[in-house]
Amino acid sequence: MTGAGKDTLVKGKRSCTVLFFSAYFIYYAVYCVFSSFIVLFLTEQGYSATVCGIITSLTFLANLLMEPVGGYITDTFLPTRRYLLVCIGIVSMVCAFCTKFMNQSWLLLPGLVLAAGLAYPFSQLMDAWVNLSKESYPGLIYSRIRAGGSIGFAVMSVIGGFYFKHWGWNRYFQMQILLFLMMIPFLILLPDTRLGNHRKKGEAEKSLSFVQAFQQLVKSVVFCFV
């Protein structure tokens, strides 16, 4: 590789690192708002500890169900970037819906679970995105990129706690919408991913169906428990 080629690769790696770092920072900031403050939000809305526990369990169950779905979609039909952008659009609409119907539990609580099912798997999909990007930018260091998420979570823990203490919970969902929208420019500028499970003409190896992918996941989970 020529000197100019190396310089271009280094600049690309640095740019990619900054973009991923920023995307992780923002995502884990909004993850903090949703996951860390959800019980306080529900408590302030008058829900009992039992309801808070049930909703928290359902959000993580939604995450468990959606992780293989998101992984299969991004490996077969949509590149990670497009899938995340679609999810951001849907989650933003769900958050707007929850804001409008905040006082109607039969609409609010399912909305929370739906938003969690779409938003929680972001971290795993972004991790896979970083690993795939190493093919084009071998110098990417995951730990440095992931540090952005830890910093974002820590910063938002302080900011969110201060904000909700002084100004209440009326803008709980608007804050999430704003943060998700802030992710979009960074996602757009990042390198796209290839469809690893896409069936190619003349390829001897068969692609996994969704059912097969889910079966492999279940086997892995069972193995971990055993």
Residue pairs with C-beta under 8 A, 6 or more apart in sequence:
1 9
9 137
9 139
10 139
12 136
12 137
13 137
13 138
13 139
13 140
16 133
16 137
16 140
16 190
16 191
17 140
17 141
17 144
17 145
19 186
19 189
19 190
20 126
20 129
20 130
20 133
20 140
20 145
20 148
20 186
20 190
21 144
21 145
21 147
21 148
22 148
22 186
23 126
23 148
23 183
23 186
23 187
23 190
24 126
24 145
24 146
24 148
24 149
24 152
25 148
25 149
25 151
25 152
26 152
26 179
26 182
26 183
26 186
27 122
27 123
27 126
27 149
27 152
27 183
28 123
28 148
28 149
28 150
28 152
28 153
28 156
29 152
29 153
29 155
29 156
29 179
30 119
30 156
30 175
30 176
30 179
30 180
30 183
31 119
31 120
31 122
31 123
31 153
32 152
32 153
32 156
32 157
32 160
33 156
33 160
33 172
33 175
33 176
33 179
34 115
34 116
34 119
34 176
35 59
35 120
36 157
36 160
37 160
37 161
37 164
37 172
38 52
38 55
38 56
38 59
38 112
39 52
39 56
40 164
41 164
41 169
41 172
42 51
42 52
42 55
43 49
43 52
44 168
44 169
45 102
45 108
45 169
47 55
47 105
51 109
55 109
55 112
55 113
58 113
58 116
59 112
59 113
59 116
59 117
59 120
60 116
60 120
62 113
62 114
62 116
62 117
62 120
63 116
63 117
63 120
63 121
65 117
66 117
66 118
66 120
66 121
67 120
67 121
67 124
67 217
68 210
68 213
68 214
68 217
69 210
70 83
70 87
70 121
70 124
70 125
71 121
71 124
71 125
71 128
71 213
72 197
72 208
72 210
72 213
72 214
73 83
74 80
74 83
74 125
74 128
74 193
75 195
75 196
75 197
75 198
76 195
76 197
76 198
76 207
77 195
78 86
79 192
79 193
79 194
79 195
80 125
80 126
80 128
80 129
80 132
80 192
80 193
81 129
81 187
81 188
81 190
81 192
81 193
83 125
84 122
84 125
84 126
84 183
84 187
85 184
85 187
85 188
87 118
87 119
87 122
88 180
88 181
88 183
88 184
90 118
91 115
91 118
91 119
91 176
91 180
92 177
92 180
92 181
94 111
94 114
94 115
94 118
95 115
95 173
95 174
95 176
95 177
96 173
96 177
97 107
97 111
98 107
98 108
98 111
98 112
98 115
98 173
99 173
99 174
101 107
101 108
101 111
102 108
102 173
115 176
119 180
123 149
127 142
127 146
128 193
129 190
129 193
130 140
130 142
130 145
131 142
132 193
132 194
132 196
133 140
133 190
133 191
133 193
134 140
136 191
137 191
160 175
163 175
164 172
197 207
197 208
197 213
198 207
199 206
199 207
208 216
